[in-house]
Amino acid sequence: MFTDKGVVIKGKPEVSVINGTVFVNPNYTGQGALTNLLADSSKLKKGESADIKVVVKVDVSHTTVSDNVYNNVAVGTAKGTDGVTYNDVSTKGKLSDPDGDGDPSNNFEATPVTLPGLNVIVPSVVGLAKSAHVDSLANGTFNVTYTLTAINYGDAKVKNVQIGDTLKNVFNGIDAKYTLLGHPTILKGTAKADSNFNGSTKLGLIRADTNAVMNAKDTLVVRFVVNVYNITKELFENQAIISGVNTSDETNFSDLSTNGDNPDPNGDGKPTEDEKTPIMLKVSEELFIPEGFSPNGDGVNDVFLIGGFNKDIHVVEVIIYNRWGNVVYAVPEYDNANPWKGEANQGITLSKSGLPDGTYYYSITKKDKATGAIIGKTHVRYMTILR
C-alpha cells in the first residue's frame, strides 16, 4: 500500500507474535512474493486466537501525492482438518467478527493508516490550449473567436492563475489591425474575466485582484472575440500563456498554449505540447485605402496603412500629389512594414520633417507580382494629412 504512492519501505519489517501458537516467517518482507507473515508450521485449534504485531519503517520523502492516508488489508489462509482451505479478508479494528453473527467472512473493511506531519511537495501540472473560429463578414473583415481551455492535471491547487495573450504581436498594424469586440467571458471555472483586457497594453484575461485558483483536476475556459481588418497576408499564428503559483511549495509555473481545445492531446497527463494556433484569412481583392492620417507621433494613426494586398503575390504602386498636381511621394512597391509617414521623397520639398497639413491626392494601383497585370482599377482620390 505504501509503495503505490511513492513511499519507500526502509529495511525489513519487524514481525512478532504477541500470543498464540503461530510462528513468524523469517523471510517475510511484505513485498513481491514474500508476503506470508507466518511460517507454514503455524496452527490454530478451534476457538484459539493469535495476535501478531508488524512494525514497518517508511520514508515518505519521495512521495509525489498529497493524500497521506494509506489503506491496508491482510488475507488469512488456512487448511482445516476437513481438508478444505479457508480464506478471510481482514476488517479494521480488533474484532474479526464485529457484527457478532458468527461469520467473519462478511466483515471486510480496509484499515487506514494516516502518516501525520507530511510535507509533501506536489507538482502542479497545468496545461493550456487555444482554438480559433473565423467568421467572414460582408465588409471584408473577419470576426475571430478565440477559446482558451486550461486544465490542472496535477494533485495540487494552484493560485494567482493568469492567462496572457499578446494580440498586438499577431495583428501588428502592418499585416492586419484588430478591435476587441466586447470583453472576455468565463465559460467554465471560478475565475473572473478582466474587462480591461485589450491584447496590447492590458494582456491579462483574468482579474489579477481576485487571486484566481484552480483545484486539482479543475478546468477553466475563457473566450473572447476580435474583429480583424486591413489584412495584407493570410496566415496568422497566435499563442497564449498561463501562469500561476503551486500552493504545495510556492513555486511558479507556466505553460504555452497548444492548438485546439485539449491541453494534453496525447493523453499522458503531461501537457507539454506547444503549438501555435493558426488562422487563415483570405486577403480581399479590394484595396483598403485610408481617407487620411495624423503623423504626429502620438502612436495613433501615425502612418498610412493600405489593406487588401499580399506583398508576396501583389505589388502596390503608390503616387501622392499635392494640390498643385506635383508628385511629392512615390514608391513602385508599397510595403506596410515601411509605411508613408507624411514625408516627401519627390520634388524640391524633400524634408524629413514632413509635408504640411492639408489635402493631397493619390493614385494607387494593385498589380500581380508575377505578371505585372493590373488587378481591379487604379484608385484616384483625395486624402488628408492632419496633425
C-alpha positions, 0 to 999 in steps of 0.5 A: 500500500505504501509503495503505490504512492511513492513511499519507500519501505526502509529495511525489513519489517519487524514481525512478532507474535504477541500470543498464540501458537503461530510462528513468524516467517523469517523471510517475510518482507511484505513485498513481491512474493514474500508476503506470508507473515507466518511460517507454514508450521503455524496452527490454530485449534478451534476457538484459539486466537493469535495476535501478531504485531508488524512494525514497518519503517517508511520514508515518505520523502519521495512521495509525489501525492498529497493524500497521506492516508494509506489503506491496508488489508491482510488475507488469512489462509488456512487448511482445516482438518476437513481438508478444505482451505479457508480464506478471510479478508481482514476488517479494521479494528480488533474484532474479526467478527464485529457484527457478532453473527458468527461469520467473519467472512462478511466483515471486510473493511480496509484499515487506514493508516494516516502518516501525520506531519507530511510535507509533501511537495506536489507538482502542479501540472497545468496545461493550456490550449487555444482554438480559433473560429473565423467568421467572414463578414460582408465588409471584408473583415473577419470576426475571430473567436478565440477559446482558451481551455486550461486544465490542472492535471496535477494533485495540487491547487494552484493560485494567482492563475493568469492567462496572457495573450499578446494580440498586438504581436499577431495583428501588428498594424502592418499585416492586419489591425484588430478591435476587441469586440466586447470583453472576455467571458468565463465559460467554465471555472471560478475565475473572473474575466478582466474587462480591461483586457485589450491584447496590447497594453492590458494582456491579462484575461483574468482579474489579477485582484481576485487571486484566481485558483484552480483545484486539482483536476479543475478546468477553466475556459475563457473566450473572447472575440476580435474583429480583424481588418486591413489584412495584407497576408493570410496566415496568422499564428497566435499563442497564449500563456498561463501562469500561476503559483503551486500552493504545495511549495510556492513555486511558479509555473507556466505553460504555452498554449497548444492548438485546439481545445485539449491541453494534453492531446496525447493523453499522458497527463503531461501537457507539454505540447506547444503549438501555435494556433493558426488562422487563415484569412483570405486577403480581399481583392479590394484595396483598403485605402485610408481617407487620411492620417495624423503623423504626429507621433502620438502612436495613433494613426501615425502612418498610412496603412493600405489593406487588401494586398499580399506583398508576396503575390501583389505589388502596390504602386503608390503616387501622392500629389499635392494640390498643385498636381506635383508628385511629392511621394512615390514608391513602385512597391508599397510595403506596410512594414515601411509605411508613408509617414507624411514625408516627401521623397519627390520634388524640391520639398524633400524634408524629413520633417514632413509635408504640411497639413492639408489635402493631397491626392493619390493614385494607387494601383494593385498589380500581380507580382508575377505578371505585372497585370493590373488587378481591379482599377487604379484608385484616384482620390483625395486624402488628408494629412492632419496633425 
